[in-house]
Amino acid sequence: MSDEAVTGPRATPAPRPAHRTGETADPGRRLYPRIIDSDWLLMRGMRRVISDIVAEAARPAQTILDFGCGSKPYEPLFAGQGSRYLGADFDGEPDYPIDPAGHISAPDACADLVVSFQVLEHVRDLDTYFAEALRVLRPDGQMILSTHGTWLYHPHPEDHRRWTRQGLIGDIEKGGFEVIRCEPVVGPMGWTHMIRLTGVCFLLKKGGLPGRALAGLLAAVVNVRAWLEDRITPAWITRDNACVYVTLCRPAPRP
């Protein structure tokens, strides 16, 4: 969800079912985006919605497992609760490595809350992904999951799908979860500006320091307009045409 979204695929030694989306170099940018960032509107919206859902779902002294954690950019939202925040991923030094087939090296029922931010669109095998989330989650646990409704192709290392609201809820339910909340982030009047801005800024930044300065100025102007237009977009339009959906789920009751 940045200018790198238009750079095309990266070479990888073997396909993998999930990976982070490129925030490793500056994880704080997800929580504190700058108005000169082309995805400022989305990042600030995601923080607001995720913070609201965390306030509902998180409890003191929980064990939280970030599935596809990368640099754990949203971990600070859980601070001050005495919880254990653990990460699972393919790369780096996560608490629980994920094998090439998508299995987490974590024991069964070890987490009170599974979180997974902007990972699902990179997952090839949704059945394994949801089965692993259910396996590591305690029966009374919950999952916070966000993914794209609309965005540019951004393989890291793969990029498989986008969702409508109805389709995402259906896939989550097929995976064995019940959706409690599904919150939209940025409607079409906002994200159309943002997607065009991302492409233009990517090209401008190829022009060295002058290009980067012009890109930042352009982003600030377009971001203000996108914010204003997103504010006046009717909620019923954004609901089914969002850039990102953030969901709160729990294991579905077994018959």
PyMOL commands that set and color helices and strands:
alter all, ss='L'
color gray80, all
select helices_A, chain A and resi 3-6+28-31+40-57+75-78+120-122+126-136+165-174+188-232+235-240
alter helices_A, ss='H'
color red, helices_A
select strands_A, chain A and resi 63-67+84-89+96-97+111-117+137-148+177-185+244-251
alter strands_A, ss='S'
color yellow, strands_A
deselect
rebuild
show_as cartoon
